[in-house]
Amino acid sequence: RLVEEHDFGEGFKRYEHRLSRSPIHQHMVCIECGHVEEFESPELPAIEARTAREFGFRPTRHRLEIYGLCRSCQEAGVTLTPEGLSCPIEVV
């Protein structure tokens, strides 16, 4: 596939070409402004492999999306409240 489709729940889909990017990366999505930050983590493939082995699972693909507030929105004073969130806020 030359293009990968992403649906971050914004009411529209985003498309990313697969030719000039690293093959394994994840996304952080700002729930305030919609900014999407791509990141790579060398630890994630090892975690995926270990977890799959533990459960006798054979993964064919995976997707990790982290939702929260980007640096710019936090610096602008945007805050999160528990109302309307699908899971409780936990400071990591």
C-alpha positions as CSV (number, residue, x, y, z in Angstrom):
1,R,0.0,0.0,0.0
2,L,1.2,3.5,-0.9
3,V,-1.1,5.4,1.4
4,E,-2.3,4.7,5.0
5,E,-5.6,6.0,6.2
6,H,-5.9,7.5,9.8
7,D,-9.2,8.3,11.5
8,F,-8.5,10.2,14.7
9,G,-12.3,10.8,15.4
10,E,-12.2,14.4,14.1
11,G,-15.0,13.9,11.6
12,F,-12.6,13.5,8.7
13,K,-9.9,11.2,7.7
14,R,-6.2,11.9,7.2
15,Y,-4.0,10.1,4.7
16,E,-0.3,9.5,5.0
17,H,2.0,8.3,2.2
18,R,4.2,5.5,3.1
19,L,7.2,6.2,0.8
20,S,9.4,8.6,2.7
21,R,8.6,8.0,6.3
22,S,10.0,5.5,8.8
23,P,7.8,2.4,8.7
24,I,7.1,2.2,12.4
25,H,5.8,5.3,14.1
26,Q,2.9,6.3,16.4
27,H,0.7,9.4,16.8
28,M,-0.1,11.8,19.6
29,V,-3.3,13.7,18.9
30,C,-4.3,17.0,20.6
31,I,-7.9,16.9,21.5
32,E,-8.1,20.7,21.6
33,C,-6.5,21.9,18.3
34,G,-6.2,18.6,16.4
35,H,-2.4,18.8,16.0
36,V,-0.9,15.4,15.3
37,E,2.7,14.6,16.4
38,E,4.4,11.6,15.0
39,F,7.0,9.8,17.2
40,E,9.1,6.7,17.1
41,S,9.8,4.5,20.1
42,P,12.4,1.7,19.9
43,E,10.8,0.0,23.0
44,L,7.3,-0.5,21.5
45,P,8.2,-3.4,19.1
46,A,9.8,-5.3,21.9
47,I,6.8,-4.7,24.2
48,E,4.5,-5.9,21.4
49,A,6.5,-9.0,20.7
50,R,6.8,-9.9,24.4
51,T,3.0,-9.4,25.0
52,A,2.1,-11.4,21.9
53,R,4.3,-14.3,23.0
54,E,2.8,-14.2,26.5
55,F,-0.7,-14.5,25.2
56,G,0.1,-16.9,22.3
57,F,-1.0,-14.1,19.9
58,R,0.2,-13.6,16.3
59,P,-0.2,-9.9,15.5
60,T,-0.6,-8.7,11.9
61,R,-0.6,-5.0,12.6
62,H,-1.1,-2.5,15.4
63,R,-1.9,1.1,16.0
64,L,-1.1,3.3,19.0
65,E,-2.7,6.7,19.3
66,I,-2.2,8.9,22.4
67,Y,-4.8,11.6,22.9
68,G,-4.3,14.6,25.2
69,L,-3.2,18.2,25.0
70,C,-0.2,19.4,22.9
71,R,2.5,21.6,24.3
72,S,1.0,24.7,22.6
73,C,-2.5,24.2,24.0
74,Q,-1.0,23.6,27.5
75,E,1.1,26.8,27.3
76,A,-2.1,28.7,26.2
77,G,-3.7,27.6,29.4
78,V,-6.1,24.9,28.1
79,T,-6.9,22.4,30.8
80,L,-8.7,19.0,30.9
81,T,-11.6,18.2,33.1
82,P,-13.0,14.6,33.7
83,E,-16.4,15.5,32.2
84,G,-16.8,14.1,28.8
85,L,-13.7,12.0,28.8
86,S,-14.0,8.3,28.1
87,C,-11.4,7.4,30.8
88,P,-10.2,9.1,33.9
89,I,-7.3,11.6,33.7
90,E,-4.1,10.1,35.0
91,V,-0.9,12.0,35.3
92,V,1.9,9.9,33.9
